[in-house]
Amino acid sequence: MKMITDYKKLLLISFILIFFSVGVLGYNYSMTGEVLDKSIDFKGGTVASVILAEDTVDVSKIEDIANEKIGSVVVRTSKDNEGTSIILESENVIQDKDIVEILDSAGVAYNSDDINIQSVGAALGAEFMKQAIVAVLFAFGLMAIIIFLTFKTFIPSIAIISSATVDILFAMALMVIFGVSLNLGTLAALLLLIGYSVDTDILLTTRLIKRKGEGTLDERVMSSMKTGVTMTTSALVAFTTLYLISTSTMLDQIALVIIFGLLADYVTTWFQNVGLLRWYLRDEEKKEEVAEKKKPRYIRRQKKTKNSKTNKNKKQTKKGKKK
């Protein structure tokens, strides 16, 4: 298990993930002026949906017609129990007559009674965005407070918080690459990632920091890994299944964002945090050794005698249990 003992290589892999995520988000910001592409929920505009009388439509043809008539429009389809729907999103105003003209020009069969239009004002969208930022910061703040109160040490606590941060950054980077916009659903998914991220990190940190007597450092890492990887993989399988069988665009996006974060969690927990905690524990052991050498010789002898008696008693107890 050479990679487990070489914490510098473990941290290098995590740094590559961080640079990739920041690079993608930075590039998107330089090109669009936004870190993430925001949906109508956060920038204002109109969403129009129509239940169609047919299962397949030419989305690109409808989008071209809509762009000529309304302006910048994003067109997509969605399937549910009611059938196939066409959804048009635009920062501009969309009216019923616009939808009728667009679908008639595209030769799409539909029922005019099934047209549904929802509008969000730009000011209201901006207010939603502010509240979303506050919600994320508040969630991170509470998480940080609880973790610091639990472990009462700086490096392990920072390791857990940084892991959650990197998971979310990576998920956001893949949202940019796969064209998933920030909406109310994906915001909820990003908040859920905080919980999914810290559970394995808390498991690892507890085993390594608070249970030092339960085997060697490598044994405790491997024990934590068996449990933690099983937890993450179970969640990954569940959300992958949801993504594959869901007919709702919103559920697809939520599942996809959580899948992105869980994939990153493998790296941040079992590479980044293992590396940081190994470095921290090795440093603590060296400090303890230096402090031990500074103690008077007779105190060290007393401690050795006490430890030898304790080990002898443990061996006798184990022999008694075997009998």
PATI-89593 format. One record per residue (C-alpha): residue number from 1; x, y, z. Coordinates in steps of 0.05 Angstrom, whole numbers, plus 5000, padded with zeros to 4 digits. Example, Ala and Ser with C-alpha at 12.3 -4.5 7.8 and 13.67 -1.06 7.14 Angstrom:
# residues 2
NODE     i   east   north     up
NODE     1   5246    4910   5156
NODE     2   5273    4979   5143
//
This chain:
# residues 323
NODE     i   east   north     up
NODE     1   5000    5000   5000
NODE     2   5053    5049   4979
NODE     3   5004    5104   4959
NODE     4   4972    5104   5028
NODE     5   5038    5118   5062
NODE     6   5061    5173   5014
NODE     7   5016    5231   5033
NODE     8   5051    5279   4986
NODE     9   5028    5240   4925
NODE    10   4958    5235   4955
NODE    11   4954    5310   4962
NODE    12   4981    5321   4891
NODE    13   4921    5283   4862
NODE    14   4873    5327   4901
NODE    15   4909    5391   4879
NODE    16   4899    5370   4806
NODE    17   4825    5363   4820
NODE    18   4823    5433   4852
NODE    19   4861    5466   4795
NODE    20   4815    5433   4744
NODE    21   4752    5456   4780
NODE    22   4777    5528   4790
NODE    23   4802    5531   4719
NODE    24   4735    5510   4689
NODE    25   4696    5558   4733
NODE    26   4745    5614   4719
NODE    27   4741    5603   4644
NODE    28   4665    5603   4646
NODE    29   4666    5668   4686
NODE    30   4714    5701   4636
NODE    31   4669    5681   4577
NODE    32   4600    5693   4606
NODE    33   4610    5738   4666
NODE    34   4580    5685   4712
NODE    35   4612    5627   4750
NODE    36   4551    5584   4736
NODE    37   4497    5592   4683
NODE    38   4435    5614   4722
NODE    39   4365    5592   4704
NODE    40   4304    5636   4702
NODE    41   4295    5623   4777
NODE    42   4355    5667   4792
NODE    43   4360    5717   4734
NODE    44   4287    5729   4717
NODE    45   4250    5714   4653
NODE    46   4195    5669   4626
NODE    47   4186    5594   4624
NODE    48   4133    5566   4577
NODE    49   4114    5493   4574
NODE    50   4067    5457   4526
NODE    51   4044    5385   4528
NODE    52   4051    5357   4458
NODE    53   4008    5308   4420
NODE    54   4070    5271   4394
NODE    55   4130    5238   4428
NODE    56   4187    5265   4385
NODE    57   4199    5336   4359
NODE    58   4255    5373   4325
NODE    59   4282    5415   4382
NODE    60   4334    5452   4341
NODE    61   4281    5473   4290
NODE    62   4235    5500   4345
NODE    63   4294    5536   4377
NODE    64   4313    5570   4311
NODE    65   4242    5594   4300
NODE    66   4236    5618   4373
NODE    67   4302    5656   4369
NODE    68   4278    5693   4308
NODE    69   4212    5712   4339
NODE    70   4229    5724   4413
NODE    71   4304    5730   4419
NODE    72   4349    5687   4462
NODE    73   4310    5624   4477
NODE    74   4331    5556   4505
NODE    75   4286    5499   4483
NODE    76   4285    5429   4514
NODE    77   4238    5371   4521
NODE    78   4213    5336   4583
NODE    79   4175    5270   4592
NODE    80   4128    5252   4648
NODE    81   4063    5213   4659
NODE    82   4024    5265   4620
NODE    83   4068    5256   4558
NODE    84   4122    5296   4523
NODE    85   4127    5370   4537
NODE    86   4167    5425   4502
NODE    87   4196    5477   4548
NODE    88   4220    5546   4526
NODE    89   4261    5590   4572
NODE    90   4279    5663   4557
NODE    91   4298    5726   4593
NODE    92   4248    5761   4548
NODE    93   4172    5760   4554
NODE    94   4136    5701   4522
NODE    95   4061    5704   4510
NODE    96   4011    5651   4490
NODE    97   4006    5677   4419
NODE    98   4082    5671   4412
NODE    99   4079    5597   4431
NODE   100   4022    5584   4382
NODE   101   4060    5618   4325
NODE   102   4125    5582   4340
NODE   103   4094    5512   4345
NODE   104   4050    5523   4284
NODE   105   4110    5546   4243
NODE   106   4148    5483   4266
NODE   107   4089    5438   4248
NODE   108   4082    5410   4318
NODE   109   4016    5380   4342
NODE   110   3992    5406   4409
NODE   111   3931    5429   4449
NODE   112   3927    5504   4461
NODE   113   3894    5489   4529
NODE   114   3959    5456   4552
NODE   115   4002    5519   4546
NODE   116   4030    5540   4614
NODE   117   4071    5604   4623
NODE   118   4108    5626   4686
NODE   119   4146    5691   4694
NODE   120   4198    5713   4745
NODE   121   4218    5786   4749
NODE   122   4291    5805   4745
NODE   123   4290    5838   4814
NODE   124   4257    5776   4844
NODE   125   4307    5731   4811
NODE   126   4364    5772   4838
NODE   127   4334    5768   4908
NODE   128   4328    5693   4902
NODE   129   4402    5691   4883
NODE   130   4421    5731   4945
NODE   131   4381    5685   4989
NODE   132   4414    5624   4956
NODE   133   4484    5651   4970
NODE   134   4464    5665   5043
NODE   135   4436    5594   5049
NODE   136   4501    5563   5024
NODE   137   4545    5606   5069
NODE   138   4500    5593   5129
NODE   139   4503    5518   5117
NODE   140   4579    5520   5111
NODE   141   4584    5562   5174
NODE   142   4541    5515   5216
NODE   143   4580    5456   5189
NODE   144   4646    5488   5208
NODE   145   4623    5505   5278
NODE   146   4598    5434   5292
NODE   147   4662    5403   5265
NODE   148   4708    5449   5306
NODE   149   4667    5435   5369
NODE   150   4671    5360   5355
NODE   151   4745    5352   5342
NODE   152   4774    5414   5376
NODE   153   4835    5412   5331
NODE   154   4852    5458   5273
NODE   155   4882    5414   5219
NODE   156   4831    5356   5221
NODE   157   4773    5405   5222
NODE   158   4801    5445   5163
NODE   159   4812    5380   5125
NODE   160   4738    5362   5131
NODE   161   4715    5432   5111
NODE   162   4762    5435   5052
NODE   163   4738    5367   5028
NODE   164   4666    5391   5025
NODE   165   4689    5454   4989
NODE   166   4727    5416   4936
NODE   167   4669    5368   4925
NODE   168   4622    5427   4911
NODE   169   4673    5462   4866
NODE   170   4682    5399   4825
NODE   171   4607    5389   4819
NODE   172   4600    5461   4796
NODE   173   4655    5452   4745
NODE   174   4620    5391   4715
NODE   175   4555    5430   4715
NODE   176   4589    5480   4669
NODE   177   4617    5425   4624
NODE   178   4551    5386   4619
NODE   179   4508    5449   4612
NODE   180   4470    5441   4677
NODE   181   4445    5510   4700
NODE   182   4438    5534   4772
NODE   183   4364    5530   4792
NODE   184   4326    5515   4855
NODE   185   4335    5440   4845
NODE   186   4410    5441   4832
NODE   187   4420    5490   4890
NODE   188   4386    5439   4936
NODE   189   4432    5386   4907
NODE   190   4494    5427   4923
NODE   191   4470    5437   4995
NODE   192   4458    5361   5000
NODE   193   4530    5350   4979
NODE   194   4554    5383   5043
NODE   195   4522    5328   5083
NODE   196   4544    5272   5036
NODE   197   4615    5298   5036
NODE   198   4627    5307   5110
NODE   199   4599    5240   5133
NODE   200   4657    5199   5105
NODE   201   4707    5252   5127
NODE   202   4680    5251   5198
NODE   203   4684    5175   5197
NODE   204   4757    5177   5175
NODE   205   4777    5232   5224
NODE   206   4744    5198   5283
NODE   207   4779    5131   5268
NODE   208   4847    5164   5260
NODE   209   4845    5218   5314
NODE   210   4800    5191   5369
NODE   211   4814    5116   5364
NODE   212   4890    5114   5364
NODE   213   4892    5050   5405
NODE   214   4853    5009   5353
NODE   215   4910    4984   5309
NODE   216   4964    5019   5269
NODE   217   4951    5081   5228
NODE   218   4948    5042   5163
NODE   219   4900    4992   5193
NODE   220   4853    5048   5216
NODE   221   4856    5080   5147
NODE   222   4838    5014   5113
NODE   223   4782    5001   5163
NODE   224   4753    5071   5150
NODE   225   4760    5062   5075
NODE   226   4720    4998   5074
NODE   227   4662    5031   5110
NODE   228   4667    5099   5076
NODE   229   4674    5073   5004
NODE   230   4614    5028   5016
NODE   231   4573    5087   5040
NODE   232   4592    5131   4981
NODE   233   4583    5076   4929
NODE   234   4514    5060   4956
NODE   235   4493    5132   4949
NODE   236   4525    5136   4880
NODE   237   4486    5074   4856
NODE   238   4421    5102   4884
NODE   239   4428    5170   4849
NODE   240   4453    5138   4784
NODE   241   4391    5095   4784
NODE   242   4348    5157   4796
NODE   243   4381    5192   4737
NODE   244   4371    5133   4690
NODE   245   4298    5119   4705
NODE   246   4272    5190   4719
NODE   247   4229    5225   4668
NODE   248   4233    5292   4704
NODE   249   4286    5342   4681
NODE   250   4291    5371   4751
NODE   251   4304    5303   4783
NODE   252   4355    5287   4728
NODE   253   4393    5351   4744
NODE   254   4391    5340   4820
NODE   255   4416    5268   4812
NODE   256   4470    5289   4763
NODE   257   4498    5343   4810
NODE   258   4500    5296   4869
NODE   259   4534    5243   4826
NODE   260   4588    5294   4807
NODE   261   4600    5311   4880
NODE   262   4603    5238   4902
NODE   263   4655    5222   4849
NODE   264   4698    5279   4876
NODE   265   4688    5254   4947
NODE   266   4728    5191   4931
NODE   267   4788    5235   4917
NODE   268   4779    5288   4971
NODE   269   4767    5238   5028
NODE   270   4813    5180   5011
NODE   271   4869    5220   4978
NODE   272   4866    5291   5005
NODE   273   4843    5279   5076
NODE   274   4883    5215   5086
NODE   275   4945    5254   5064
NODE   276   4931    5313   5110
NODE   277   4915    5269   5170
NODE   278   4977    5226   5160
NODE   279   5019    5288   5157
NODE   280   4984    5316   5219
NODE   281   4991    5252   5260
NODE   282   5065    5242   5240
NODE   283   5079    5313   5262
NODE   284   5042    5301   5328
NODE   285   5082    5237   5340
NODE   286   5148    5274   5329
NODE   287   5126    5328   5379
NODE   288   5108    5275   5430
NODE   289   5176    5241   5420
NODE   290   5213    5307   5431
NODE   291   5171    5322   5493
NODE   292   5184    5252   5519
NODE   293   5260    5260   5511
NODE   294   5258    5325   5551
NODE   295   5227    5290   5611
NODE   296   5272    5266   5669
NODE   297   5298    5195   5660
NODE   298   5263    5167   5722
NODE   299   5195    5190   5695
NODE   300   5208    5155   5629
NODE   301   5227    5091   5666
NODE   302   5163    5094   5706
NODE   303   5123    5102   5642
NODE   304   5158    5044   5608
NODE   305   5145    5000   5668
NODE   306   5072    5019   5669
NODE   307   5065    5006   5594
NODE   308   5098    4938   5599
NODE   309   5050    4918   5655
NODE   310   4991    4942   5614
NODE   311   5014    4902   5553
NODE   312   5025    4841   5597
NODE   313   4955    4846   5626
NODE   314   4926    4853   5555
NODE   315   4962    4790   5533
NODE   316   4937    4751   5593
NODE   317   4866    4775   5580
NODE   318   4871    4752   5508
NODE   319   4897    4683   5529
NODE   320   4840    4677   5579
NODE   321   4789    4692   5525
NODE   322   4819    4640   5478
NODE   323   4813    4587   5533
//
